[in-house]
Amino acid sequence: MAASSAITSLDLYRRLSASHQVTMRASDYYDAIHLVRAVLWHVSFDVEGHPIQVEGPLRRPLKRLVVRYARAGLKAGRAERLSLFHPSARAIAARDPHFQLAKESFFSPLAHRYHVVRVMNALIEQHLSQDRIEAALRAIIPTVAERGLLVLGRNADEEDGRIQATIFARGRDAFFALHDMSEGYSMKAVVLALSRSYP
């Protein structure tokens, strides 16, 4: 499970808002975990209700029983929600309406259009199949406004620590690759082909 802390988005927001009025929406599907205290054990669940971790005595032999008990507590609303967003990001979002935190899935199209859409470290073949990445791209591409930018890639390559990403610009008829960092986004050709379906 991976989740964004929104700290990179907050840093970018601070830099941009120093000279322009901007609104930024930082989101992740995994925005929180839920912690259930079940007698001597603590069980954490992801946003879909899958158990992540069991802590407590004899947790290996009793894990199945403890998880079942904790899941009943989760369904009954006896869970503590722990945000995965950084405390600094949550503090700014609480007082500044132009910096927003949200739970969103990039597999579900959004109604809004944005001037810049950035998805890093998620739509890469090490995490998802090509079919799933294409499904996400079909949902993301229409959210980029005309003359807007789409940034896709990974913050660091596991082999040599380089950023590998592409900045795409949306023209009237399709996207074009504006700039590559290192070799660029690994599925660049797929983005360019799919974008021709969304004039």
Secondary structure as UniProt FT lines:
FT   HELIX           7..17
FT   TURN            18..19
FT   STRAND          24..27
FT   STRAND          32..38
FT   TURN            39..40
FT   STRAND          41..45
FT   TURN            47..48
FT   STRAND          51..55
FT   TURN            57..58
FT   HELIX           59..75
FT   TURN            76..77
FT   STRAND          80..83
FT   HELIX           87..95
FT   TURN            97..98
FT   STRAND          99..102
FT   TURN            106..107
FT   STRAND          114..120
FT   TURN            125..127
FT   HELIX           130..140
FT   HELIX           141..143
FT   STRAND          144..154
FT   TURN            158..160
FT   STRAND          164..170
FT   STRAND          175..181
FT   TURN            182..183
FT   TURN            186..187
FT   HELIX           188..195
FT   TURN            196..197
//
